[in-house]
Structures are given as C-alpha cells and as structure tokens.
Amino acid sequence: MNVKSIFGIILTLIGLGGLIYGGMDFTKGGVAQASFVYLILGGVFFFAGISLIRGTKA
C-alpha cells in the first residue's frame, strides 16, 4: 500500500467522523456554530481523502 493511499484513508475516516458528529450535534439542537464547524471540517477532510485515494494508482 502506498503512503498516499493510507493517508487518504485516514483523512476519509476523520472526515466521516466529523460529519457524523456534526450531524448528530445539529439534530440534537446543539450550538449551531459548533455544528457547522464540524460539518464543514468533516466535509473538507472527507473529500480531500476521497480525492487523494482516487489520485493514487493502485
């Protein structure tokens, strides 16, 4: 496995965790700014990881 691929998987998992946590916090009626921060950062990490995985050759 390539180092870029492993880093992409880690970024994707962190992003997925951020999206899930932000979504759960948002639906429970938490502080709106904190929820949006988790959702935005989770999305950035998730899509960066996905694009990094797609960009590496198997």
N, C-alpha and C positions, 0 to 999 in steps of 0.2 A: 504494500500500500504506500502511496505517495504521501509526503508530509502535507501537501496542499489539500489532499482529499481528507485526511484526518482532521486538519484544521477546519475544513468546510463542514464536516460532520459535527464537530464541537460547536461551531457557530450556529449551525442549524438547530441543534438541541437547546442551546441557550436562548435562541430567539423563540423557539416554540414554547419554552418555559415562561418567557416573558409575556408572550401573547396569551397564554392560558391564565397566568396570574393577573395580568391586566384586565382580561375579560371577566374573570371571577370577581375582582375588586369592583369593576364597573357595574356589574349586575347586582352586587350586594348594596350598592348605593354609597360606596366609599368616596373619598375625596376625589373630585373629578380631575384635578390637575395631575395627581399622582397616577391615576388610572391611565390617562392619556400618555404620560411619560413612559409607563411600562409598555403600553401598546405600541407606541412609536419606536422605542428602542428595540422591542421584541421583533417588530416588523423589519427594521433595518438589519438586525443580526440574522434573522431568518432568511431574508432574500439575499444577503451577502453570502451566507453559507451555501445556499442553493446555487447561486451563480458561480461560486468557487468550485463546487462539486462538478457542475456542468462544464466548466472551463478546463478541468484536468482530464487528460486522456487516461483511459483505463489500461 
